[in-house]
């Protein structure tokens, strides 16, 4: 998905807000799945948080990891490694805000959707 995000701190904040929306949607999906399967709310929160972080911050986290382990000894290799990254100057900030946004979105989804899931398990006696 090629979104035209801004560069710098504004682009990192936009990526964090997109991650927040992903976190809410993934948690809503997992809350529905856990209601149908009879699983606890902890399953929905745990899997929702893990999957939303992987989806929201996956590519940028990989770029950050790859820059840390690759051998950028020549200017050509450094230029090739940085060519595929949207905003290499704010990559770390963007990854941090994406992780925070995904986790916050999961918690926000839990807060929005926890009433039905919690009452479902209270009715069953769990």
N, C-alpha and C positions, 0 to 999 in steps of 0.2 A: 504494500500500500504506500504510494508515494504522495504524502501530504506535503504541501509547500508550507513548512513551518518557518518562522522567523529564525534568525540567528541570535546568539547571545542569550542573555537571561530571559528575554521575552519568549524565545523559542523553547527554552527549558521549562518555563512555566506553562506554555501551551502543551508540551508533551506530558507534563504532570497532570494537567486537567484531563487530557485524553486518557491517561492511565487511571484517573479517578473514575471516569465513566466506564472503563473496561472492568474495573474492580466491582462496581455496582452490578453490572450486567452478568458477570461471571458468577458472583455470589447469588444473584437471583436464579440463575440456571441451576446452580448446585443446591439451593434451598428447595427448588421444585423436585429435583432428582432425589434428594434425601427424604422429602415428604413421601414420595411414591415408594421408595425402597425401604422405608421404616428406619432410616439411619438417624443418628443423633445430630444435633446442631453443630457439634464439634467437627464432624466430618465436613459439613457445608462450609464452615469458616476455614478450616485447614486447607481443604482442596481448592476452595475459592481463592484464598490468598496465594497459594502456590501457583496456580494456573494464571491468575491475573498478573502476577509479577513476571512470569515467564513470557506471557503474551505482550505485556506493555513494555518491558525493559529488555527483552531477549536479544534483539539485534544490537542495540547500543551497548549492552553488557558484554556481548561477544567482541565487539570492536574494542572496548576498553581492555578486556582480557588479552586480546590478540596484540594490542600495542604494548602490553606489558611483557609478553613473552617472545615477541618476534625480534629478530636481530636487525635493527635499523642502522647499520654501520655506514651505509653509503647514502648519499642524497637521493639516488634513484629508488632504492628500496623504501626510504622514508616517504618519498613523494607517492609511490604506488600504494603504500599502506594508508596514507591519508586521503587519497583520491576518492575512495568509496564512502567516506564518512561525511555526513551532512555538515556538521559544525564541530570540527575537532578541537577548537579552543574551549568549548563548554561541554565536552563529552562527559566528564565526570559529574558535573552539576546536573546535566540532563538525566544521567542514569540514577543519580540520587533522588531527584524529584520524581522520576517515573516509579521508582520503588516505593517512595513515600505515598505517591498518589494512588498506586494500586492497593497498597495496604489500607490506606484511608478509605478508599472506595469500598473495599470489602467490609470494613467496620461500619461504614455508612449503610451499606446494603443489609448488614446484620441488624442494624438499628431500625431500618425501614421494614424489613420482612420478618423480624424475629417473633412478632406477635403470633402469627399463624402457625409457625413451626413449633414454637414453645407450647402453645395451647394444644396442638396435635399430640405432642408427647405427654402432656399432662393428662389428657383424656385416656391415653393408653396405659397410664400408670408407671411410666418410665421415670 
